[in-house]
Amino acid sequence: FVEGCTVYDELAGGKVYSEAEAIDIVTQMAKALLHAHERGFIHRDVKPKNIMLTRDRVAKLADMGLAREATDVQAAMAEAGRAYGTPYYISPEQIRGEVHIDHRADLYSLGATFYHMVTGRVPFEGPTPSAVMHKHLKEPLVPPDHLNTSLSSGCGAMIEMLMAKNRDDRYASARELLEDLERLARGQAPKYARHSVGEDMFDALSQGQAVPGANGQGLRPAAAPPPAPPVFSTALTIVLGIVAGVSILLNVILIATK
């Protein structure tokens, strides 16, 4: 029994967490996940309802109902092709029902929870659970510091990295995440996180404009310029114009002499 409430209870009451308060809670969750991950377990359902807060604001990770050993191949095969998790916070690989789910799925869900805490909004909304999950797979994330302009760019970059659709683009471990969280709490820039798409680029993309990007990843290429008219066609046009002009002049002369 935990005397207190959940992060979900506070969000449902209209609370938007300050960056400092969110960092404190997320840091405690990252430590809990690191403890589980280093022992071979993945939680698979990190979300605001599963973060209990005591009266002293100590955060506790609850509900291990979906947890399993990351190396449990038999359980993974039995669940293949089915999505286990909560739609608002589930990772893309869980949605696809992939067999080889690892600790980075938990980091995605923690990132989605972090996003909700500092913006007051879930990362993706939709009329049905399937619509929400489709957005996790396909729709670009609105940067959290676009919704809450008081957030530092480092905080926004960390959340974006946690919620990268490709797990290889996320933090490699909860330990790396903790290192960045500790740096952010000290007012320093994150070591690992960088904005995947800069704010100017996101604005351009949202307006349908083409923008250059690092490695050209995830950005729409600029349209090719129209080809220059061939020189021969321009010259031919001039010649035909002269011939037509001479022909008209001869006809005028013939008419005048009749």
C-alpha positions as a printed Julia matrix, in Angstrom:
258×3 Matrix{Float64}:
   0.0     0.0      0.0
   1.31    3.44    -0.98
  -0.25    6.4      0.78
  -0.43    9.11    -1.84
  -1.55    9.28    -5.46
  -0.39    8.5     -8.99
   1.03   10.81   -11.62
  -2.14   10.07   -13.59
  -4.3    11.4    -10.74
  -2.44   14.7    -10.82
  -2.56   14.97   -14.61
  -6.29   14.22   -14.58
  -6.68   17.1    -12.12
  -5.11   19.49   -14.65
  -1.56   19.56   -13.33
   1.29   20.33   -15.72
   4.61   19.51   -14.08
   7.46   21.96   -14.01
  10.6    20.77   -15.74
  12.41   20.37   -12.41
   9.61   18.36   -10.81
   9.22   16.13   -13.86
  12.97   15.51   -14.0
  12.93   14.43   -10.35
  10.14   11.89   -10.9
  11.5    10.62   -14.23
  14.94   10.21   -12.65
  13.44    8.0     -9.96
  11.65    5.96   -12.64
  14.84    5.62   -14.68
  16.61    4.23   -11.6
  13.8     1.71   -11.08
  13.98    0.66   -14.73
  17.76    0.39   -14.6
  17.42   -1.95   -11.61
  14.92   -4.12   -13.52
  16.76   -4.04   -16.84
  20.1    -5.02   -15.33
  18.37   -8.08   -13.91
  16.93   -9.02   -17.29
  13.36   -7.78   -16.86
  11.29   -5.39   -18.98
   8.18   -3.69   -17.59
   6.26   -3.09   -20.87
   3.62   -0.8    -19.32
   5.3     2.33   -18.0
   2.64    5.05   -17.78
   1.34    7.74   -15.38
  -1.12    5.33   -13.71
   1.77    3.06   -12.79
   3.86    5.76   -11.11
   2.86    6.02    -7.46
   3.81    9.12    -5.48
   4.09    9.06    -1.71
   3.28   12.09     0.41
   7.02   12.84     0.41
   7.04   12.75    -3.43
   8.95    9.49    -3.59
   8.06    7.82    -6.9
   7.48    4.09    -7.11
   7.01    2.01   -10.25
   3.93   -0.19    -9.88
   2.01   -2.94   -11.7
   4.33   -5.6    -13.02
   1.45   -7.42   -14.71
   3.01   -7.27   -18.18
   6.62   -7.59   -17.03
   8.67  -10.51   -18.26
  12.24  -11.58   -18.79
  13.65  -10.0    -21.93
  15.22  -13.35   -22.88
  12.04  -15.41   -22.41
  11.77  -16.57   -26.03
   8.86  -18.91   -25.35
   6.71  -16.1    -23.9
   7.78  -13.75   -26.68
   6.8   -16.24   -29.39
   3.42  -16.85   -27.73
   2.72  -13.1    -27.85
   4.07  -12.5    -31.36
   1.89  -10.29   -33.54
  -0.12   -8.9    -30.63
   0.22   -5.48   -29.02
   0.71   -5.5    -25.26
   0.72   -2.12   -23.52
  -1.32    1.07   -23.15
  -2.04    2.88   -26.45
  -1.07    6.39   -25.3
   2.37    5.26   -24.11
   3.16    2.07   -26.05
   6.32    1.75   -28.15
   6.19    1.16   -31.92
   7.81   -2.27   -31.62
   5.18   -3.36   -29.09
   2.45   -2.17   -31.45
   3.92   -4.29   -34.24
   3.95   -7.3    -31.92
   7.66   -7.88   -32.46
   9.2   -10.89   -30.79
  12.46   -9.3    -29.69
  11.25   -6.5    -27.4
  13.97   -5.11   -25.16
  14.53   -2.45   -22.48
  14.3     0.39   -25.02
  10.53   -0.17   -25.23
  10.34    0.9    -21.57
  12.4     3.99   -22.35
   9.94    4.97   -25.09
   7.01    4.62   -22.67
   8.86    6.63   -20.04
   9.46    9.3    -22.68
   5.75    9.38   -23.54
   4.96    9.75   -19.84
   7.58   12.52   -19.51
   5.96   14.26   -22.5
   2.5    14.1    -20.9
   3.83   15.42   -17.59
   5.44   18.58   -19.01
   2.87   19.41   -21.7
  -0.4    18.28   -20.13
  -1.1    16.3    -23.3
  -0.49   12.76   -24.43
   1.94   12.57   -27.37
  -0.7    11.29   -29.8
  -4.48   11.43   -29.68
  -7.14    9.71   -31.75
 -10.77    8.54   -31.72
  -9.8     4.89   -31.17
  -6.88    2.97   -29.65
  -5.87    1.77   -33.12
  -5.8     5.36   -34.41
  -3.54    6.4    -31.54
  -1.21    3.46   -32.13
  -1.04    4.23   -35.85
   0.23    7.7    -34.96
   2.93    6.23   -32.73
   4.08    4.32   -35.79
   3.76    6.97   -38.49
   3.13   10.52   -37.27
   5.96   12.93   -36.39
   6.04   13.98   -32.76
   5.22   17.62   -32.02
   8.29   18.74   -30.03
   7.28   19.17   -26.38
   8.99   22.55   -26.15
   6.62   23.76   -28.88
   3.69   23.07   -26.54
   5.39   24.27   -23.37
   7.79   27.07   -24.28
   9.17   27.22   -20.74
  10.94   23.9    -21.3
  14.65   23.97   -21.96
  15.79   22.78   -25.36
  17.75   20.03   -23.59
  14.61   18.67   -21.96
  12.79   18.71   -25.29
  15.67   16.93   -27.0
  15.76   14.22   -24.34
  12.05   13.49   -24.69
  12.36   13.36   -28.48
  15.24   10.92   -28.2
  13.33    8.72   -25.76
  10.41    8.66   -28.21
  12.38    7.96   -31.37
  10.34    5.56   -33.51
  13.44    3.52   -34.3
  14.71    2.06   -31.04
  18.3     2.29   -32.28
  17.89    6.08   -32.16
  16.88    6.07   -28.48
  19.09    5.98   -25.42
  21.03    2.75   -25.34
  20.22    2.24   -21.67
  18.55    3.74   -18.63
  22.07    4.48   -17.39
  22.68    6.83   -20.33
  19.31    8.46   -19.67
  20.21    8.98   -16.02
  23.45   10.66   -17.03
  21.55   13.17   -19.18
  18.88   13.71   -16.51
  21.56   14.5    -13.94
  23.24   16.94   -16.32
  19.92   18.63   -17.06
  19.15   18.95   -13.33
  22.5    20.77   -12.94
  21.63   23.16   -15.76
  24.0    21.51   -18.24
  23.27   20.4    -21.78
  22.55   16.68   -22.28
  25.48   14.54   -23.4
  23.53   12.13   -25.6
  20.34   13.88   -26.67
  20.06   16.17   -29.65
  16.94   17.42   -31.41
  16.25   14.93   -34.19
  14.65   17.71   -36.23
  15.47   21.31   -35.32
  12.65   23.65   -34.42
  13.0    25.65   -37.63
  12.92   22.42   -39.62
   9.83   21.21   -37.76
   8.06   24.48   -38.55
   8.99   24.16   -42.21
   7.86   20.55   -42.37
   4.53   21.39   -40.7
   3.98   23.98   -43.44
   4.82   21.51   -46.19
   8.13   23.15   -47.08
  11.27   21.3    -48.03
  14.21   21.72   -45.68
  17.79   20.44   -45.6
  18.7    18.04   -42.81
  21.56   16.16   -41.31
  22.17   12.99   -43.32
  18.94   13.79   -45.16
  17.01   11.53   -42.77
  13.31   11.98   -42.31
  13.11   15.14   -44.4
  11.35   15.7    -47.68
  13.85   16.46   -50.46
  13.52   19.74   -52.32
  11.8    19.55   -55.68
  14.17   19.45   -58.64
  14.3    22.71   -60.64
  12.65   22.62   -64.09
  15.11   21.7    -66.85
  16.57   24.56   -68.87
  15.2    24.77   -72.42
  17.54   23.09   -74.95
  19.65   25.5    -76.98
  18.69   23.87   -80.28
  14.98   24.37   -79.69
  15.51   28.09   -79.0
  17.53   28.51   -82.18
  14.95   26.6    -84.21
  12.21   28.87   -82.91
  14.15   31.94   -84.07
  14.74   30.49   -87.56
  11.1    29.53   -87.99
  10.1    33.03   -86.91
  12.34   34.59   -89.56
  11.01   32.26   -92.28
   7.43   33.07   -91.33
   8.21   36.78   -91.4
   9.77   36.59   -94.9
   6.81   34.58   -96.18
   4.35   37.17   -94.93
   6.42   39.98   -96.49
   6.49   38.24   -99.92
   2.73   37.73   -99.82
   2.23   41.42   -99.1
   4.48   42.38  -102.04
   2.61   40.03  -104.43
  -0.75   41.42  -103.38
   0.5    44.98  -103.84
   1.76   44.3   -107.43
  -1.53   42.76  -108.62
